[in-house]
Amino acid sequence: MQVERLSIPEVLLLTPKRHGDERGWFCESYNRRTMAAAGLDLDFVQDNHAYSAARGTLRGLHLQIPPKPIAKLVRALRGAIFDVAVDVRAGSPTFGQWAGAELSAENGRMLLAPRGFAHAYCTLTPDAEVFYKTDGYYAPECEAGVRWDDPAIGIAWPLAPNEMTINDRDRALPLLADFEPVRL
């Protein structure tokens, strides 16, 4: 597995090795020993699978805050997404900065959004399926988020806002200036 640190060193882009032949390909998308050898000692406890029918569906920026923060290991099973993690950790030198990458069924890449990072993605294709592992259980009482279009963060989304479908909940999230930084 290839592990690449993005512009924020804690946000990782992982590319599993694919073994292919005339039948197609095989890859090991998760192996605890391989992850540990790369310095990732996460105990994943929950898998989530999301489907978005339309290109331009935006979900986020979401996170779980203490006492039940979670990390996410995200990949696209079908189609393609632009995946983003934003550092919202109190006192972090990269607070308010984002890192992102295109994840697709074709490229097989995965993005690790660590604890203390808000996460979002925008679908680049119709009929996109996203799968992610979390190292904590869903805790609705710890849900939090930041606005996807906060100019203080300045995410360079690959689609224009008028090309995106965003639900009312995500539109109502606070700006970073009104968000209590996460203390892990």
N, C-alpha and C positions, 0 to 999 in steps of 0.2 A: 504494500500500500504506500502510495506517495502522500506525504503530509507537507503542506505548504502553509506557512504563516502569512496571513494577509496584512494589510496596513496597520491593523491592530493585532499585535502578536498573539493574543489569546484567542482570536477568531481564526479557525483553521479551515482550510480547504483540503479535503481528503479525496483521493482518487484511487479506488481499488483497482488492482491489476485484473484485467480481463483475459481469460484464456479462450481463444476461439478456434473454430474449425468450420468445416462445411455445414455443420448443424446449427451454428450460432456461437454463443459464448457462455461462459460461466465465470462468476466472480464471487469472492467471499466479501460481502459488504460489511460484515462486522465479525471481529474476532477479539475477544478480551485480551489475549496475550499480545497480539499485534498492536492493539491500542496501548497497552501498558508499555510496550517497548518504545512506542512513540511519545511516551510521557503522559498518556491519558489514562488515568485510573478512575473511570466513571462506572458506576453501577447502574446501568439502565434498568428501569422497572416498569415502563409503560411504553407502548407503541401507539401512534396515532396515524390515521390515514384520512386525507381530505381530498375531495373531488371538486373541481371548479369547471363548470360547463363553458364559460365564456373566456376568451382572451381578454386580458386587462383586469381580471379579478384581483383586488388587493386585499390582503388580510394582514392586519397589524397596525402598528407596532405593539406587540403584546409581550408580557413577561409575568412571572410569578415572583412576588417579593417575599422577604423573610416574614415569618419563620419557615416558609416552605418554598425557597427559590428552586428553580430547575435550570438545567442545561438541556439543549436540544441538538440532536444530530439529524440534519434534514437532508432529504434527497427527493428527486422527482422520479416517480415510477413510470409516468407517461407524460409526454409533452415536455415543456420547458418553463422554468420560472426564473425570475431575478430575485435572489434571496439576500437579505440584509440583516446585519446585527449592529445595534447601536449601544455603545457603552454608556450606561446610566449609573455606574458605581460611584459612590461618594469618594472624593479625593483621588480619583484615578487621573493619571496624566492624559488619558485619551477620552475623558468624560465628554459626551456629546458628539463624538466622532463615530462614523459608520464605516463598515467594511462589507463588501458584497461580491457576489459572483453569480454567473448564470449556471444553473443546475438543470440538467436535462436527462431524459432516459437514455439519450445517445451518448452523452459524455460520462455518465455514471458518477459524477462528482457529488460530494456531500459537504455541507457546511456545518461546522460546530459553532453554535451560539452558546457561549458559556453562561454560567449563573451571573446575574447582574447585568445582562444584556437584553435589551428589547429586540424582538425579532419580527420581521415582516417579509412577505413575498408578494410579487405580482406575477400573474400567469402571463406567459409570452405566447402561448398557444391555446386554442380551445381544447376542452376535454383533458385538462391537466390533472394528474394525480400526484399528491405529495404525501410522503411517508416520513415520520420522524419518531425517533426514540427520545425519551426523557429520563433523566436520572432522579425524578421525583414524581409523585402522583399528582394528578390534577386536584387543585385546591381552590375552588371558586372564591373563597374568602381572601385569597392572596393575589387575585388577578389585578393587574395594573397595565398601564400602557401610556404611550406618547403618540402625538399626532404624526402621521405618516408624511405630512407635507410641511413640517416645521422648518421655516427658513434658517433657524439657528443650527439645525443639523445639516440641512442641504443635501439630502439624498438625491443622487442623479438617477432618477427612475428612467428606464428606457422608453416609457410611454408617457404621453402627455396626460395631464389630469382628466381632460375630457374623453380620453380613451379608456379610463379606468372605471370599474364598478366597485364602489366602497359603501359598506353598510353604515347606517346611522350611528351605531355604537362606535365604530372606528373614527368617524368624522367628529365625534364628540370628545375624543380623548384630549387630555391637556397638552399644551405646549411644554417643551422641556423646561422653560423658565418657571412653570407652575407645578412641576413634578418634583416630588421629594426624592433626592438621589438615594440609591439603594446602598444600605450598609450591610455588608455580608459578614 
